[in-house]
Amino acid sequence: MSVRTAIRSVYAELKTIQRRIADYLLDLDLEALNAPIDEYARQTGASVASISRFCKKLGYDSFQSLKIGLSRELEYEPEVVLPIFRPDDDSGLTIRKSFSEAVANLQATESAVEFVAIEEVAERMCRADQIVLLGLGGSGGVANLGEIMFTHLGFNARAIVDPYAMLVSAGHVRPNHVVVGLTHSGGTRAVLEAVRQARDNGAYTVGITNYPRSPLCELVDTALLTACQELRVHVAQSNSMVAQLAILRALFVLVASRSDDAVVREVQNIEESVQRNLRVRTHRNRKLGDPSPANNPPD
């Protein structure tokens, strides 16, 4: 795991002075990297001992070893963490790399996201009259899946993936609404403007993003952090979508677990309808696709 990914993975649990050290390290460039530890202490307002303890918290045995790790990252900024598209890789290796990267990002996200914050958002969603999910591009695809999940539980959920529609819809939200902005960078202008309008209207606002110091994090009531390691948004898109969806699914499961018996029965009836009308039933003695329902066992 890179130094900066390690920092992001523990950021939510850091104390004030530790966050100042973390922010300084995340913004560091090569020129400032070579400064002595006393200069780091001066720049962050921390003691030398605090910086040394912070290095150990990240798993580095010394300040110098952390600087070496950061130096490697700053001198070489790969477009992706794993060289997925190397021409000399065989297909099997490329597939394994793709899965390994996704698993690593999910594990990092599990470490970075604050469970208490997820629980708080789930409680707000349970009481909300409407859930609005905002996202463009890949994040918009995740928003659409979120709409399906929460609609399945009987909530008035809407995914909005058009910039103009975001601003129009944000103007109509109310204090009893939950508005979720999804953006890997945390800086997608349309999402930010819509979330800002929703917040001004009194809605409870949530941000799902990869960067704790992004404009979205500064804007929302609650930020839920992914920890994807990629550096370019269009390359990172697929893995950021996986991490965003994992957080939405955690919210969905928490909300579902708090549903009363009537909602559970309603969801079961919907699922039976889906099974009956949208899924082909098979039987060993019948041809696939036989429309006759007689003797067809459940999936």
PyMOL commands that set and color helices and strands:
alter all, ss='L'
color gray80, all
select helices_A, chain A and resi 3-13+16-26+30-33+37-44+48-57+63-75+91-112+115-127+137-152+163-170+189-200+215-219+233-257+261-278
alter helices_A, ss='H'
color red, helices_A
select strands_A, chain A and resi 130-135+157-160+177-182+204-209+222-225
alter strands_A, ss='S'
color yellow, strands_A
deselect
rebuild
show_as cartoon
